[in-house]
Every structure is written in structure tokens, then in C-alpha cells.
């Protein structure tokens, strides 16, 4: 029974660029599936999913929200765990940690705007965790909607086979339904969004529909020889069930991304999307067994989605509830857990008892007794758990892969308005760091000021708002500053020896190495781009002069020094360490000695590598009426921007550029002025680039 429920369980996320309609779609999903009895709307502030004060005030999603519902498709009842994620790049950690624990993703695209900057970030995040996707081209009722253009953009930008499984009936304001290219029927909705009985395809659409269906069948035929034979002999006799079976297999293997159409705000396309989620996105049983390591032996372990396996789960989010207590969200990968059980946290090496378990619907919780493999749930009372920690069976420990946390790119100083609130501020900032791994707090080594580091101005604005609203602390903040980094521009060979003798025990380690910039190929690899591994390590050691068990200690030593930098304590963006040779002492050589030797060696050779200061570059996309294009481009040029493209759209012009983040502070005020308030923009972190010499003087003197 439990395995059968697992087969019909879907853990999915809904993600997109800001304003593509994620929360609106989630509200419709809850309404049409019977979870809620009224439609919540973002613009009226009564959304069930956006419940925070700043979310309501700004009309955007800031924190990912989890919910659950049920849906009947093909005569079977399916169970859906859904996470609605933010679209603003400042809150990309919310998407990151959601995708780490989800089995499938619905990616939304605006039918007019197409592939936008944050869409690319989401696609990269889904790729990082091998999450299968469905695409919904939303807002098909908008003037200038063009789903074919969106499909072509998806194919070009992401190098995937995006295949339409629907085509529109009517365009823009006349969008009234879709042709189901698999069932070969026309689907319409009434004014309340209820789906009507399926009809025959309108005669005037038959030719186009046949062509679209042949394109879909041809893509599937390339994946299966038997299907290909039938496709060439008589494609019209291929049954819908057979198409669905092969399409599901192709989606799970990442070979095809199905594209559906809808207009969520007008209540069109919701039911067909839910059917597609059940038909094509994976259950926990369809996903590979989760991989981890034994914390004692470091050997690889696999845990399948099975209640008979030892318990394992990943804590993917820590949030504060209405009483400022820690609420830990976790995904169960194997086994089961009930109230009163204890779990082991390998990161802290501590045991914690489970006092309560919850199923979550946005900001509401209902208590449950037990959670099983595949479930997403929450608990309170865990004192030492942070985002990315593994929770597991005490007798069968495992450490699951954590999640990628993007580095902060902006900082600002913060101080309490009064001495009485100083200690409260420290406690509050610590709690917010635990809740949000992309938010960091540190002390400026020169001024002694407390610095908040985050992903953008809006991110830190939200943090300040929470200090005031949730913790009742009034603070003074300084001007935002850029999070610079460093890089090495020259490769240097160096030999370093550590030799210490204290009492009866000593330390000895010797390494001969080359340190310099990372290879261009490495900077393009998944290890750097996707996994965030900034140190490229290469071993050229021959003859066993350094045992391999000391390699990780050497890497740890250099990696830790990368955080301290060379010039101005800025972290080093990337570097290459090639280990050439070394020597050991039979009694005094150990991992600690080699790690200490690596740190000393870095300090000794750092300045010889001719370090440079790097500044973050952001990708900026501006949408504006064409009348203001000249002033906008002039403004970007003055900000050291590089214009990449200018594309005329139905609604105006879209300008894409790359600009140093330092030049973008306060840009929204300039843009509103030069466009009479009619232009808007979005930006996301792109890469780091060498800071020009004249600017370097301004930054570090």
C-alpha cells in the first residue's frame, strides 16, 4: 500500500522569472484541486502562498512556500507536494534548496517575454540536480503572445528538445482553449475555469494540428525503434496511451521537455497541467536512489525510496515561525520517522529527538504522527540543525549531498539604534543566517562595523524589514557595498616545509607545488559552473612521495586560505593547485601537519602570483517603450555597461547588457526618470571580471 502511494506521489516545484505567474498558478491549482474554496490573488494581497508582510506589500514571493493537495487523473488519485518559489534573483537560494529535494519542476514562461534572465538561472539549477521539467507557456491571452517563439528560445538557450503537446485555439484576447496533440481533441474552459467535455478539433486548425502532432511523434520516434517503424507505416494509428508511455520515459531521462499552454489568471490550462504533472513527472520511485557517504568510512552509500530502508532525510530549509521558533523542513529519502524517534545529525555528531511532525500548507501546519520515504514535512525543536544537514538513523548513518549556496555579492553595515538593542541585534542576525544560507554576517576588520552580506539590494532590504517587523529592532544601515573577489594571474612553483617539534610529538610536512589561475576549460566545467568548486586540484605526484590520504588535507588547507585572499581579504574566485612532489616523516607526518603546511605555503607564495581584484558583473535586461531607448543606452554606457542586444518586441524594446554591479546601485530611480516610469528592469549575477586599474585605486587605494 505504501509503495502504491509512492507511485502516485509527485514532489514538484513551480518556478519562473518574476511576474510570470507562479503564485497565481499555484492558487489556481489549490482551488481547482479542492484544497481551497476561494481564489487568492497576489494583487489583492489575499494569496494563500504569499503571507509575509513584505510579500503582501510588494506583491512578490520572497520565501518559498510549501503546500499539498490531491488530484484525480486517468481514474487514479495522485498526491502532490508543491513548492511555490520566488522569481526574483535576490532570493535564488529559495529555488536552489527547493530543487535539491524535489523530483520534478514546472517551469513557467511568459508568452510575450519568453526566456528571461531568471529563467536561465532556474534551468541551470534544475540541471544541477537532474530534475525533469515540464514547461507551461503562461499568459497566452496577452497581446503579442507567441508560444512558438518561446519554444524556439528554450531550444536555443538550453539546448533541449522542447516539444509542444498542445497548440492554442485562438490568439491573445481570443485565446479560448487548446488542441491536445496526444488525445487529438479540443479542450475548452468555461468562464469560471471549469473544463468542458472534450470536442473534435476545429476544421480550420486541422492542418496546423496535424503538422504539430507529426513533429511530436517524430521526436519520439528518434528514441524508440518500434515506435519509429509504426511512425513511418501509419502514424495516425498510434494510440494516445502509447505516446504517453514513451513521452514519460523521455521526460524522466531528460530527452524531451513537454510544453503546455495556459492563462492562469483567466483560469485556463490548470487542469491539463495537473494531468501532465501526473502523467510525465516522476514519483520518488522513478528517481535514482539517493547517494551519500558513510561518515565513518567515507564509502558511497545508496538509499532507495523504500520504507524498509534505514531512515535518511535532508533538512533543506530552516524558517522561523510566528513565535520565532525554528521550523525545520525536510525531505525523507528512505525509511520512516514517527513522533518520539531520535535522529542523528552527522554534521554536529549529535542526536535529537523528534517531538512534533507537521504537514505544511503555506503558513499553516497540521500535526501528523509519521512520515515516510518520499514525504516532505516539517518539525520543531531541533536545536542544532542548519540548512543542508542530513538527518538519519543513528545505527545506519549517512551524509547526503548538501546544496549549492551562491556567494553574496553585496554588503552594507548595520548597527542598533540603542545599546539596549545591541545584544538583540546579534541574536536576530544569527537566527536569520541560520534561516537563509545566502545571507552572511561578518565584522569589518578595519572599521569594526557589523556587515550584512546578501544577494542584492532587495535581499538586504527584506532582512532590514524583518529585523524591524519580526524582532522589533530599529537599525541604522550604511550604503551598500560590492562583494569584490580576487584572482591569481601568474602560476608560481614553490616548495614549502613545515617542521615543528614540541615535547614528544612533532609535525612534519613538505610539499612541492605550482599555484596559479585555473584552466579556462575548468572554468567552463560543471565542477566550477554547477557544483561551485573553486579550487582546481591536480596531482602530478609519482612514486608515493606523499600518501594519497593526505591530499584532502592539502586541498582543505588551500581552500580555507582562498576565503582570506591576498590583497584585501577578498575571497579568491578560482585557482589551480598542482601538487608535484613532497616528503613525509614516519612519525610526525599526519593530515593536520599537511593542512598547516598548505596554509603556510599559501601565505608564502601569494603575492608572487600577482593577484588581481575582481568585481561582480550582472546581466541586465530592460523592457521599455522604444521612445526611451536612447536615454537608457546612454545611461548604461555611463555605468560601464556593455550592450549585448536590442530587440524590438510587440510591447516595446528589450535591451540586454552586462554592467558592473557597483554601477547599478540606485539604478531604478534613474530608469524611472528617463522613461517617465514606464520602463522596468531585472538583473542577475553573471560572472566576475578584473577591476580596471583606475577603479582599483578607488577600491583598495
N, C-alpha and C positions, 0 to 999 in steps of 0.2 A: 504493500500500500504506500509506504513512504517513497519507494523508488518510482512508483507511478506518479506520485505528486511531483517528484523532482523532474520527471519528464515534461510535466506541464507547467513548470516554473520558469518565468522569464525575469531575469535581473537586468533592467535596461536603464539607460540614461537618455536624456533629451538635451542636446547641446547645439549651440549655434553662435554666430556673431550677434552682438547686441541688437535688439529690436527686430529679430527675425520671427519672433512669436513663440518662443519656447514655453513661457509660463502660460500664455493664452492657450496653447495646445494642451498643456498638462491639465489646466482647468476643464477643458472640454473632455479630455479622457476620463477624468473623475466623474463628470456629470453624466456622460453617455454610458459609462460602465455601471452607474448606480451608486458610486461611492459618495457623491454629494447630491443634494437635491436642489441646488441653485447654482447658477453660473457666476463664478468670481471673475472680476475684471481687474487688470493691472491699473488702468487709467482711472478707475473709481476708488481704488485703494482697498477693495474688499476681496482681493485674491487670497485663496487659501494657502498658497505656497509662499508668497512674499509677505511675511508677517512682521519683520523687523521695522523699527521706527524709520530708519533711513531708507529702507526698501520701499516703504509706502510713500515717503516724502519725495523720493527721487524717481519712483516708478520703474526701478530696475531690480534685478535679482543680484544680491550681494553674497549670500551664503547658499550653498546647495541645500535643497530640501528633499527629504525622502518621504515617500508615501507608498501605499499598496492598494491594490484593487483586484477585481476578478473580471474575466471576460470570457464569454462563450463563443467559440469559433469552430465551425465544422462539427457541431454537436458535442464538443468537449469543453469542459470548463478549465480555463487557464488561470494561473495565479501570477500577478505582475507586481514586482517591486520596482518602483520608478524613482529615479533621482533627477530632479529639475536643477540644472546648473546655471551659473551666471554666464553672461555673454561678454562682459567687459574684461579686457585683457588684464586689468589690475587684480582680478580675482581668479586667475587661471589655475591656482593651486586647488580651487574647489573642483574644477573639471578634472585635474590631474588625479586627485585622490579618489574621485568617483570612478573614473575609468580603470583605476587599478583594481577595483573589486567587482566591476560589472561584467556581464557576459556578452552584452550587445549594446548597440548605440543607434539611436535615431538622430541623424544629423539634419538640421533644418537649413534651408537656404531661401532667401527672399527671391521671389520670381523675377524681380526687376534688378536688384542689386547684385545677384549672383554670388560668386565666391568672394567673400570679403576677408580682411586680414585675420580676424579671429577664427574664421572657418579653417584657415590653413593650420593654425596652431592646434585646433581640436583634432584635425586629421592626423597631424604628427603625433599627438598624444595617443590617439586610438591605435596608431601603428606601433607605438612603443610597447603596448600591452596586447597586441594582436587581437583587438576587439572587432568582431564582424559588424558591419554597418548596413542600415537602410537609410535612404535619403528621402526626405519629404520636401518637395518644392512648394513652399507656402506662399500665401498671399497671391494666389492665381487670379484673384478678382481685381488686382491693381492695374491702373493704366500702365501700359508698357511691359506687362508681364511676358516673359519669353522662356518657357521651360526648356526648349531645345538649346538655347544659348547657355543656360545654366548647366545642362548635361555636358555640353562641349567643354565648358570651363572646368568642370570636375575632372573630365578625362585628361585634359591638358595639364592642369595644375598638379594632380595627384597620381597620374599615370595608372589609372584604374579603369576597368571596363564597367562604366556606369550604363545600365540598361533600363530604359523606360518599360514599366509593366502596365502603365496606364497612359492614355492620351486625353487631352481636355475636350469636353463638349462645350463649345462657346468660349469666348475670349474676354478678358478684362471684366467689365461690368456684366457681360453676358455669360460669364462662367457659371454653368448650372449643373455640371456633372462630369463623369469621366467614362471612358471606354476601358473596360477591364480586358487587357490584351491576352490574358490567360484563360479566363472563363468565357471570353468572347461575348460579353454582354455590356449593355449601357447601364450606368448607375447614376441615379439622381437622388437629391435630398429635398425634403420639403422646407418650408420657411423656418421651422423650429430645429432643423438639422436632423430630423429622423430619416433614416434611409428608406427609400421606396422600393417596391418589388422591382427586380431587375428586368430590363426591357431589351428588345432587339436593338442593334446598333443602327443609328440613323443612316439612311441611304447615302446622304451627302458626305458621310465620313468614312464609308466603307473602304474606298481605295487607299486613303491615308492609313486607316487602321490596319489593313492587310499588310501594307509596307512595314509599319512599325512592328507588327507581330512577327513578320518574317525576319526582321533584324534581331529580335529577341531569340527566336528559335535558332537562328544561325549562330549566335553567340554560344548557346547551349550545345549545339551540335559539335562545336570545336572541342568540347570537353568529354564527349562520350561517343564511342564508335557506333554502338547500336542505335543511339538516337540519331546520329548523322545519317545512317542508312535510311531510316524511316523519313528523315527530313528531306532527303533527295527524292525518295519514291513518292510520298504523299503527305506533305506537311499538314494538310488540313485534317487528317485523321488522327493526329497526335492528341491524346486526351489531356485535359487540364491537370488531372492528378499526376500524370507522368511528368508534365512540365514542372509542377510544383516540387516534386521529389528531387529532380535534378537541379532545379534552381536553389533549393535549400542546401543541397550538398555544395554547390558552387559558392554560396554566400558563406557557409561555415569555413570553407577553405580559402576565402578571400579572393576568389577568381572573378566574381561578379558582385556589383553593388546595385541592387534594385532601386529604381526611382519611382516614387509615387507623387501624386499631386493633391493639393488641397487649399482651402482658405479657412484656417482655423477660426478666425474671428467671426466668419459667416457660418460656422458650424458645418463646413463641408470637408469631407475627407477623413474624419476622425475614425469612424467605424472601419473603413477599409484599411487604414493604417494599423489599427489594432489587430485586424485579421492577419495582416502581413507580418507583424511582430510575432504572432503565434506560429505562423507558417514557416518563417525563414530565419528568425534569430534563434540563437542556441539556448538550450536549457543547460543547467550545470553539468548534466551528463554528457553533453556534446563537447564540453571544453576539456582540454588535456588535464590530466592530474596535475595539481599544483606542485611546483618544485621548491624544495627548501634544502637546508643543510642541518645535519646533526651538530648541535653546538659543542659537543664534546669531541667528536671525531672529525668534524668538518666534511663528512661524506654526504653526497647528494641523497636526498630522500624524496619520495613522491607520495602525495596523499590524494586519493581519488574522492570524488563526491559520493561518499558512502557513509551511512550512519554507523556501520560496523567498524570503521577505521578509528584510530585514535583521534581525539579532538584537536583541531587546529583552526585558528581564525586570525584575521588581520584587523587590527584597530586602524581604521582609515580616517577617522575624524574624531576630534575632541571638541565639544561645544559646551558652552555654559548655559544652564537652564535659567528659569526665572528667579531662582534663589542663588544664582552664581555658583551652583554646584557643577562639577564636571560630569558631562554626559558623554559616554564613550560609545561611538558607533562602530560596529564590527561586522565583517563578513565571515560566515562559517564555511570553511572549505571541506572539512571532514568531521565525522563523528557527531556527537550531540552534547548539549550542555543544559543542565537544569539548575534551578534556584537551589542554593546551598552547596553546589560544587565549588571546588577550588581550581584555579588555572595558574599556570606557570608563565612568567614573563622572562624569556631568556636574556633580554636586554638589561634588565635590572637584577636578574637572578633572584627574583622574589616571587613568592606565592601570594595570590589574592583570592579572597572568597567572593563568590557571586551572591549578592543579596537580593537584587531585583533584575528582571529582564523585561524589556519593553518591545512592542511593535510600534513603529512610529508613523504618524500621519502629520507631516509638516511640524507644527509646534505642539501637537497633541500626542499623548502617549497612552497606550493601553497595556496593562501588565499581562505577561504570558508566563507559563511555567517552564517551558523547554524550547530550545532552538536546535535545529538540525542542519546537516550539511546542505549548503545552498542558500540558507536564510541570511537576511540582513536584519540586524536587530541592534538594540542599544542597552546599556546598563549604567548604573550609577555606583559610586562608592569605590571605584578603583583609584588608588591614591598615586600610583607611580607609573601610569601608562601614558605614553605620548603617541602622536600620530606616526604610524608606520611600525609600531611594535607588534610582535607576534604574541598571541595568547594560545597556549597549548596544554596538552596533557602532561602532568608532572612526570609520569613514568616513561612517556614517549615524547621527549622534547624535539622541537623542530624550529628552525628560524626561517621564516618565509621572506622572500624578496620584499624590501621596503618600497618606497615610492620616490620618484624623482622630485626634488624640490628646486624650483628655479631660483637663481641668486637674486637678491634685491638690487634695484638699480637706482634708488633714490633714498635720501635720508633727510631728516630735519631734527632739530633739537627740541626737547620738551622739558618743561620744569613745572613743578606745582606752584600754584599761586600763593600758598601759605606753607609754613613749616609744619603745621598740623597735618597737612595732606601729603607730606613728603613720603612717609612710610607707606601710606595707602597707594600712592602712585607706583612705587616699586612692586608691590604685590599685584596690582592690577596689570601692569605691563608684563609681569611674569606669567599671569594667567592667560593673557592674550597671545603671548608667544607659544604657550602650550596648545592653545586652540588653533592658531594659524601658523604653520611651519614656515610660510613665506615672509612672515613678519619677524624682524630681529631687533634686539635692543643691545646697544653697546655704549661704552664710555669713550668719549673723545680723549685720546692720550695727551693732547696738548692743552685743551681748554677745560677738561674735566666734565664737560656737559654730557647729559644723557641724550643719546641719539636713537631715534626710531628709524629703522630701515624697512622699506617696502617696495612694492612693485610699481608704484606710480602715485601721483598726487591724490587721486580719488581714494586709493587704498589707505593712505595715511589720514586723509580727511575722515574716512569712516572710523579709523582707530580713535582719532580725537573725539569724534561724536560718541563713540561707545564709552570712552573714559568719562564723558560728561553724563550720558544717559544711564548707563548700566552701573557705573561705580561712583557716580556723584562727585567727580573730581574736576575742578576747574584748572586748566593748564594754560601756560603760555608756550607758544611754539615759535621756532625760528623759521627762517626762509629755507625752502627745500634745497638740498644739495645733491649732486650727482655721485653715484657709487662708481668711482673710477677703478680700473684694474691695471695690472702691469703685465708685460710680456718680455721674453728674452729675445734678443736679436742676433746673438752670436753664440755658436757652440764652442765650449771650452772643455779641454781634458784636464783632469785633476786627480791626484792620488792623496788620500787622507787616511791618517792612522789615529785611532783612539786607544790610549794605553793608560789605564789608571790602576793603582794598587792601594787598597785601603784595608789594613789588617790582614786577615787571612784570605779574603777574596778579592779578585780584581776584575777589570773589564778590558777586553781587547777586541778590536775590530779594525780591519783595513780594507778600504775599497778604492778601486781604480775605475773611474767612470768618465763619461762625457755628458755634459749638461748643456742644453740649448733649446731652440724653438722646436715645437712639434712639427712633424712632417705634414705637408699640405694634404696628403692622402688621409692621414689620421684625422685631420680637422674636418674632413668630409665623411668620415665613417660614422656608423651607428654608435660606436663606443663613445664618441665625443658628442655627436649631434643628438642622439636619442637617450643614451644612458648617462650622459653628463660626466664621463670620466676624463678629467682634465690633465692627468699625468699619463703620458705615453711611455710605457716601460718596455725596454728591450734588453734581453740578456744575451751577451756575447761571451759569457764565461765558459771556458773549456777546462776539462780536467778536474772539475770538482774543487777548485781552489776556495770557493765559497759554497757551502751546502745550500741546496735549494730551500730548505726550511727557513733560511734567514732572508730570503728575497722579500717576503712580505713585510718584514721589519724594516728593511731598507726603503721600500716603497712607502710605508707608513711615515717614516722619518721625513722624506722629501715632501710627501703630500701635506703633512702638517705645516711644514715651512712655507708651502705655497700660500697658505692663508695669511702669513705675516708679511709677505712681499719683501722688496729690497729697498726701494726708493722712499716711499711714503706710507708704508704699511698697508698698501692696497693689495688685495689678493691677486695672485698670478693666474691669468686666464687659462693658459695651457703651457706645457713644456715637455721636452723629451729627455728621459733619463736612459742612457745606455750603460749598462754595467759591463765592464771589460774584464776586470780581474780583482783579486783581493787575497787576503790571507786570514787565517784564524789561529787561535791558541787553543790547545786541547782542553784546558780547564777554564780559561777566563772568557771564552767567546760564547755569547748567547744572543737571543733576539734583542734584548734590551740594549746590549752593547752596540749592535749593528744599527739599531734605530737612533741611538745617541750619536753615533759616528756620522750617520747620514745628515742629521741636523747640523752638526758642526761643519761638515763638508759644504753644505749649502751656504752657510754664513761666510765661509772662507772664499768661495768661488763666485758668489752672487754678483758683485759689481763687475767682474770680468766678462759676464755675459751681455754687457751693455743693455741693461733693461730700459724699456720704453713705458710711458704711461698710455693706457688705452681709455677711450671714452665710449659709453654705450650709444649706439646708433639705433634709432627707431624707424620702423616703416610707418609712414603716414598716408592715410587715404582721406581725401577731402571731396565731398559732394556739394556742388554749388550750382546755382543758375549761371549760365555761361557769361552773363554780363560782368561778373566779378572776377573772371579768371585771371586777367592781367594783374590786378592788385594782389590776388592770392599768390601767384607765382613770384611776383616781386618780393613779397613778404618772406616766402620760403628761401629765396636766394639770399636775402639779408641774414637769414638764420643758418647759413652754410649748408642749405639743403641741396640735394641732387634730385632733379625732376626725372622720374623714370618713365612716366606715361601721362598722356592727356587723352581721355576717351569721351567722346560726346555720347550721352545717353538720352533716353526719352525725357527724363526729368531734369537734364542739365548736363554738367560735365563732371567727370570723375578724374581727379588728379592724384597720382601716386608718386611719392617721393621718399627719400631717405634723409633724415635730419638728425644731427646730434641731439641727444636728449636734453643737454644743458640749454639748448636754444628754444626748447618747447615750453618752458615754464611760462604760464600766463598766456599761452597762445590763443586760448579760446576767446579771450577778450578782444584780441586783435582781429580774429576771424569774424567775430560778430560785428565789429565796427566796419570792416571793409566790405562786408556782404549785407549790411543792414539787417543782420540777424538771420539771414536765410540760408547760410551755409553751415554744414556740420562736418566734424572730422572724427576719425578714430586712429589710434596708433598702437603698435605693439613692438616689443623689443625685437631687434633683428640680429645684430651682432656687435662686436667690439671692434674699434678701429684706432689706429695710432693717433694720439692727440697732436695736432700741429704744434710746431715749436713755439710760435707766438702765444698760443693758448696755454702751453705747458708752463710758461713763465707765470701766467695768471694763476694757475692751479697750485703749483708747488714752489714757485719762485726761482 
